[in-house]
């Protein structure tokens, strides 16, 4: 059969109503992306993660056979978007779990944390001295007796107000300066930016506009991009917004995206997508707060090294390949427009420095936010995202490592895993009476489980004997009570309470957390999910062990542990110890600190001393490459148990298992 | 009569053979310019200077009536190009006095001065440290045990070789750095430029190219643009080239050009022309010396404030209008490409700083070259060009002023005046026996008189009594010998020897210096010429007086006087005193220093300490605005005599007049 390749089909996506015209034969996942609709996808369109399910309401299509859909789903016209080609005009329903309101992603909590953070600057940890600020400069116009040229006149006037031994001004500004100064009687607003020790005159405008100076702080997450609109004159967070990283269609983790970009020469495309995301966030924030884009003079970004490379279109290929190095760790401030970011056309884009290919500026931001680098005792910082990065140290030394343990706690690689947004189970308890209590973000019907919920789930399954120390479902809980009592004793016989919840699903054994009802699907956790979660936590713990062993740090030496990541609002830190992700220290020593990436970016934005500190941290931190570290694989293997092979490392967990048994 | 405005005519200019197509009705001066032919023109096409004479060999034209052509010239089909419209295809002969070989403009002498100057840098007045240099950087490639990012790796390696606390690199270079380094085994040539205290990585290239690093030093004259190609690795002048400033069709002095640009919104055009001139010089030098434009990494310019404004397209309008200020005195280095100058596309353009609207960077260059700013005694520096700028001072203080006395000593406003090029009379003596000795540049038949020749002419006319102290021709020299002897005594009767040389010309009385022969026109000096020359010298001397009076400097306090300008090779400094342009000091104290503008530019090019010195000079110098100075007009009036109203100011001149009488 021969078809004209030029025939176009219109695909309508509900409930958003977004439409797109695509050629016949276009893969539905691509069509969705082009329409601006983000579908979950872990495998990057390879057809094995089964995340990109959509419902075909109308139209002709061609789908590859897959084992990832149940017969029921197939009857309901559910398809995998990445395995389906468009053959005619179509109407598609995008299930709600794909299209969570991104603006609900933990914004309230974050906003709270950021106002605290701004407090940090105000309290004098760092002097308030924003990277870009505006000053009102009034000069007396030249006369025949005062013939200083306009350019020097401006510099003299600026230096009356600020300390700026080294000043730079763009040539286009100098060219237009004289007519501008004359037009407004030599009363101008000067926008001043910092580039290292150099002070740049970013803009000169007629009149006084000092009260309107905004910036955007961005956390460039592999999964989620978060932006905060900051009023630089007041050091306050005006508004926040988040979106999914639209590179996600090319792979859920950044290694896969680098491979995709390399194989398809798609580095420009990768940059375009992340820049597009950042621009969308900026435009949304600006429109909502009635801020003109011109009034946004700064964008500051923190993120993993690969994401910063994508944003700036730096070569990221050796991040994934020996010798695992970045193109640039310290990127000097550039004009935001040079990267395609649409703010004030001469506004600056700062990226926080990174330490290594696998320890990015988000981690520097974390160290900055938690102030480990100022402290005397030994502190541990762990940021659990797509990777798990760990920092150990104090004001005298800092070591760090990154475990590529996968994004299980971000909800990826977990059947009903999801990001921390509305409808996500963020808290879960399995009660002795067999029932399960949970709380969702936004208190809506549950649609999935986010990081903190997954931590609870894993810990609760283990503490209740539903899974054993290897993470395997206890087969006994499905057998007769009599048999169980005889074989397992009274403790394990108790698992009977949950016997009916353990079923054989499409992916093997699965445990039902929430039953289906008329309008909602059931929520389960599968054996594969548990394996992924255990591997993730094992990676983090093994990294912590390597750093502690290398520095001869004992758990009792730790003054505190800071846990960062997009887990959810109510992370139960005890559970992080229960599953063996964090060392067994007194719980009051563990503090959940949330998204420290954007918090650190904001600190730098508000104080140039903080950027100096960040650069010092990045330079002084020692990076341990775990892949080439002789002890890491052993530690990882030993940590692949709940809580660990060596129970003596987790005395309080052992004690509490014994108590419950 | 109605003509289609679209009809085009071809105008052929001989002897160059250059052709141009122009619409019917085009003014011939404009056609010549478009064809790349520069015709002398003082009035900017207003039809009153009579300089733009050409011969029409063939074709129809329409000329406005003029009194500036003799009946003989009209018979020879000579027209004023600015008053003539093209009506058909035409063939034009451009007389030789327009088309002097510009490359002959004093190049030998200048080249000598510049090699001395390079010596100055080598001798340690300024440390040799060029504004832009290349270093060969070899790095060990990253390994899993040495994971420093490429950008930081490069910085570390650069800092092993040079002191560069503050470094900047263009974003495009950072973006391509990784693949470049990998392609060449981490062995690169880094081109390093200085922007104030900041070190800029201008370029990174694979392999070692350190031996090829060139720069061009430019003197942006109102009349002539001079360029020197410098080998930065050896601090030597490789070649020199000069051209006429092609803005000249818009007026011979820059005030007229500013007016033209303002009235015709032609600032872009003004920039295009001067940039075009500079580019032409660069291309010519590069082609001749087999230098790739890419290997030219720096252009450095000195010139009057207006010319620098035109080059950079800065607003020059208030240079000519109250309060007489520049847009910028200190222009930071910019990328040459930003101004349209075609060298290495990331190469830098430096402009030396200026003091005021009428004291430009050429004067700073002069102070730098003469080292006045390092000296203990009091020194005087006078640069005679289109304007006459004067600097007085030493290492403790510097004062300066500019007299807009007109470009008479550059040959403008003088009937047979010309620039110092082949065929120019550069030396002239009137002998007691009535004959006149002269020497021309290139020892060819004389076609005109350049600055040094005009100085000689004026002094000789005066010393021989042909003109009196007011500059008027002595009417007696045309009368009978008897009458003269009875009326004037033996001294003035001597003027009889030259009686036949004084005739009534088109412009009044004129004195014949060289008679016509079959192939050459006569060369005369007119009463108007003399008036112009006297006004010029009076302006310079009045400026000197104002500065000396203001600082209570007596002539005997002067350690030396440096006279700069494009006079000619053999300037007789005694004559500058004779006519009363310079104070009457012992002749050994007066030194002719030539084109100090390009010399100073070159000094800065070869040593960044020299730029710091130039900036310090520009900042510390006190500018006297003569127009608003209460004493200036008086001084000017008093100086409008030969040598001066007050003969006591010129004791040696008075003595020698008395001796001859």
Contacts between the chains, C-beta under 8 A, distances in Angstrom:
chain1	res1	chain2	res2	distance
A	141	B	323	7.6
A	142	B	318	7.9
A	142	B	323	4.6
A	142	B	325	4.3
A	143	B	323	4.9
A	144	B	322	6.3
A	144	B	323	4.9
A	144	B	324	6.3
A	144	B	625	5.8
A	144	B	627	7.9
A	144	B	628	5.0
A	145	B	625	7.9
A	145	B	628	7.6
A	146	B	323	7.7
A	147	B	323	6.4
A	147	B	324	6.3
A	147	B	325	5.0
A	147	B	356	5.3
A	147	B	357	6.6
A	147	B	623	6.5
A	147	B	625	6.9
A	148	B	325	7.2
A	148	B	329	7.6
A	149	B	325	5.8
A	149	B	326	3.9
A	149	B	327	6.2
A	149	B	328	5.3
A	149	B	329	4.0
A	149	B	330	7.7
A	149	B	354	7.8
A	149	B	356	7.9
A	150	B	325	6.8
A	150	B	326	7.4
A	150	B	327	5.2
A	150	B	328	6.7
A	151	B	327	6.4
A	151	B	328	3.5
A	151	B	329	6.8
A	151	B	330	6.6
A	151	B	331	7.4
A	152	B	328	7.2
A	152	B	329	5.4
A	152	B	330	6.0
A	165	B	197	7.8
A	166	B	166	7.3
A	166	B	196	5.9
A	166	B	197	5.2
A	166	B	198	6.7
A	168	B	195	7.3
A	168	B	196	7.8
A	168	B	198	7.6
A	168	B	332	6.5
A	169	B	332	6.8
A	171	B	312	7.6
A	171	B	332	7.9
A	171	B	334	4.5
A	171	B	335	8.0
A	171	B	338	5.2
A	174	B	312	7.9
A	174	B	314	6.9
A	174	B	327	7.5
A	174	B	328	5.6
A	174	B	331	6.7
A	174	B	332	7.7
A	175	B	312	7.0
A	175	B	313	5.9
A	175	B	314	5.8
A	175	B	315	7.8
A	177	B	327	6.3
A	177	B	328	7.3
A	178	B	314	7.0
A	178	B	315	4.1
A	178	B	318	7.0
A	178	B	327	3.9
A	179	B	315	5.6
A	195	B	168	7.3
A	196	B	166	5.9
A	196	B	168	7.8
A	197	B	165	7.8
A	197	B	166	5.3
A	197	B	197	7.7
A	198	B	166	6.7
A	198	B	168	7.6
A	198	B	198	5.9
A	312	B	171	7.6
A	312	B	174	7.9
A	312	B	175	7.0
A	313	B	175	5.8
A	314	B	174	6.9
A	314	B	175	5.9
A	314	B	178	7.1
A	315	B	175	7.8
A	315	B	178	4.1
A	315	B	179	5.6
A	318	B	142	7.9
A	318	B	178	7.1
A	322	B	144	6.3
A	323	B	141	7.7
A	323	B	142	4.7
A	323	B	143	4.9
A	323	B	144	4.9
A	323	B	146	7.7
A	323	B	147	6.4
A	324	B	144	6.3
A	324	B	147	6.3
A	325	B	142	4.3
A	325	B	147	5.0
A	325	B	148	7.2
A	325	B	149	5.8
A	325	B	150	6.9
A	326	B	149	4.0
A	326	B	150	7.5
A	327	B	149	6.3
A	327	B	150	5.2
A	327	B	151	6.4
A	327	B	174	7.5
A	327	B	177	6.4
A	327	B	178	4.0
A	328	B	149	5.2
A	328	B	150	6.6
A	328	B	151	3.5
A	328	B	152	7.2
A	328	B	174	5.7
A	328	B	177	7.3
A	329	B	148	7.6
A	329	B	149	4.0
A	329	B	151	6.8
A	329	B	152	5.4
A	330	B	149	7.7
A	330	B	151	6.6
A	330	B	152	6.0
A	331	B	151	7.3
A	331	B	174	6.7
A	332	B	168	6.5
A	332	B	169	6.8
A	332	B	171	7.9
A	332	B	174	7.7
A	334	B	171	4.5
A	335	B	171	7.9
A	338	B	171	5.2
A	354	B	149	7.9
A	356	B	147	5.3
A	356	B	149	8.0
A	357	B	147	6.7
A	623	B	147	6.6
A	625	B	144	5.9
A	625	B	147	7.0
A	628	B	144	5.1
A	628	B	145	7.8
